[in-house]
Amino acid sequence: MQGILAIALLLCLVYVMIIPMFAFDTGKVVVDLGSAFVTVAGLAIVIFLGIALLTKDIHQRTVCMILSRPISRADYVVGKFCGLAVTVLLAVVMIVALTVITSWIGIQLVPEMKAPRNFSWGVLGVSVFFQYLSFLMLMAVAFFFACLTTSEYLSMLFTVCVYVIGNSLETIIAVIKEGQFVQLGPSYLAFLKIVAWVFPNLSAFDLKIYLAYGLPLPWKQVGWTAAYGACYVAILAVATLWIFKRKEIT
């Protein structure tokens, strides 16, 4: 956690130095950079630390010593997941708190910096929560591939691919539907819609536009999105436990 704190402080210093370079709409830049800092920290923990939690234990046979005690395989995986979830939560809270403090100091000291339009603490809290929920979905994906392949590099590669697809697939489908730049048949569009149900729609959890422009949250959509994220994590958790219980560990 000391490393996360040091990185957060460094990012906040860069944060204050970069914002005054923008001539207008600095409130949106404040939100975009803050969200980017949280994303970088969350992805680093999930991809590099989360996958290593399982793969190194399996390769080094440490898991055999743990499972020889009265601990089930389900308890082992769930415990690892919950521990990593707490770590990510602490990192997100630290970076968000430092970003808010740095932004407030910058707004007081730097005339060029402005607060986001119609800033709302409630919208900030919901936005951060949804960003954290997207990390939990990516963690579930990482644990699934770590149990499926037991290769750290393949698990990282697959997780990064899922992250890229999850953030871009909705945009690709919207562009294809408009038909202005790409003309594709209905069968290809139907295939992409099926793929969209398999991969997590991580772009739906990006609510920073509402925070940056002071827009009211569509609470019905927010509720359905939160339910979707929770169900996705639960389904992948069940699949991961099913694979890990049947995995031969010697």
N, C-alpha and C positions, 0 to 999 in steps of 0.2 A: 504493500500500500504506500510505502514511502516513495517508490518509483512513480506511482500514479500521481501522487501529490506533487512531486517535482515536475513531472511533465505538465500537469495542470497549471502550475505556477508559470512555467515557461510559455505555455500557450496563451495564458492571460496577458503576459507581457507583450507578446507579439500582437495580441488582440488589440491592445490600446494603441500600438504603433501603426497598425494597418488601417483602422477605422477612419482616422482623420484624412487619409489619402483619397477618400471618396467624396465627391463634390455634393451629392444629393442622396436622399433615401438611405441615410446611414442607419436608421432603425432596422430596416430589412437586412442590412449587412451585419448588424449586431446579432440578429436572430440566426442568420445563415451560418456565420462563423461559430457561434456558440453550439449550434446543432452539429456542425462538422466536427468540432472538438469532441463532443460526446460520442459521435459515431465512430471516430478513429479509436478512442479508448475502448469502447465496447467491442468493436470488431477485433482489436488486438487481444483482448482477454479471451473472447469466445474462441477465436481461431487458434491462437498459439497456446493458451493455457488450457482451455476446455478440452481440446482433442487430446493433448498430452496426458490429461488426467487418467484416461482409460487406456490409451495405447501403450504408454510406458509401463503401467501396472501389468498389462497382459504380456508384453514382451519380456519384462524383467521378472515375471512370475510372482510379483508382489501380491497380486490378487489371490493367488493360491493360499498365501499365509492368512489373508484377511478372511477368505471364505472358509478356512478350516475352523474358524471360531463360529459361535452360534449367530452368524449373520447370513441372511439369504442373499441371493444374487440381486433380487429386486431391491432390497434395502441398500445394497452396495451402490447400484446405479442411481437410485433416488437420492441417496446421501451425497454422492458426487455432484449430481445436478443441482441440488439445493445449495450446497456449499458454493458452487460457481455462481449461482443466481444471486446469492448474498454478496459475493465479491463484485459482480457487475453492478449491483444496486449501489454499493458503497462508492464505486468509481463514478457512477453517473451522478450521485448526489454531490460528491466532492467537486466534480467539474462544473456542474450547474451552479452550485453555491459560489464558487470562485468566479465563474463567468458573470453572475448577477452582481457580485460585489465589484468586480473590475469594471463592469459596464456603468454602475452607479458612480464610481469614482471618476471614470472617464467623462461621463456626462457633466459632472460638476466642474471638472478641470479643463476639458477640451471643448471649446465653443462649437466645433464642427460636429461633435457627436450628439445625436438626438435619440430619445427613447422611441421605441416602436409606437405606431399610431394606436390610440385607444388601448394601451397596454393593460392586460388583465392577468392577475396572479392565478386565477382559476384556469384560464386558457393555457398559461405556462405549465401548470401542474398536469393538466390533461395531456398536453403535448409531450412532456417528459415521460409520463407514464406510458404513453403509446410507443415512444421510442424504446423504452425499457422492455415493453411487451414484444416488440420486434426482435430484440436481442434474445429473449427467451425462446422465440420461435427458431431463431438461428442456432441457439444452443441445442434445441431438440434435434435439429438437422445434423449438427456436428456430432452429437452423441450417437445418433442413428448410424451415420457412416463410420464412426470409430468402432462400433460394435460389429458392423457388417464387414468391414475390410481389415481391421486391426492394423492398417498401415497409416502411419501419421501423415505422410505426404499425400497419399490418395485422399484421405479424409479431409485434409486442408484444401486440396484442389476441388473436390466435390462441393465442399461447403462454400468456397468462394464463388464457384459457378452458380450455385443456388442463390447466393446473395445477389449476384449480378442479374440473373434471370428474374428474381422476385422483384427487383426494383425497376426493371425495364419492360417486362412482358405486357403490363397494362397499357403502357404508352404505345408499344408496337401494335397491339390489337386495335387501339383507337385510331392510329394512323391508317391501318389497313381498312378499317370500316369506312373512313372518309373517302378513300380511294383517290386522293389527289396526287400522291406521289408513287404509290404502288398499286398495281391491279392484280389481285389474286383471286382464285376461285373460291367458292363457298366451302368446298371440302377442306382446303388449307386453313380457312378461318375457323371451321369447326374443330379441326385438330388443335389449333392454338388455344381454343377455349377449353378443351379437355386438359391440355398441358397446364393452363392457368389454374385448374382445380388441383393439380398434383403439386405444383410448386407454390410456395407461400407468396401471397401478394403483399410484399413488404412495403410497396409504395403507398398502400392504403393507410399505413400507420404513420405517414409523414404529415403532421398537422402544422408544420411551422408557418405555412402560408396564412393560417388563421391568426397566429400570434404576430406575424410581421405586419399585417395590414389591419389588425384589430377587427377581424370579421367574426360574426357570431358562429358558434359551433353548431353543426347539424346534429343535434343530440341523438336522433333516431339512427342516423348513419354511424355515429360514434359507438352507440350501444351494440349494433350488429357487428361492427368491426372488432370490438373487444371480445364479443362472443366467438367470432370466427377465430381470432388469435388463440383464445383459451382452448377451443376445440381442436385446433391444429396441433398445439403442444400436447394435449392429452392423447390424440391419436398416434402421434409419433412416439410418445413415451411408451404407450402400450406395445407398439411395433418393436421398439428398442428392447424392452424387457423380454418380449417373446423371443427375439433373436439371441439375446445374451443368456437366457435360461437354457437354450439348446446348443449353445456354443461349447465346443470341447476345449477345455483349458487344462493343460497338463504341464 
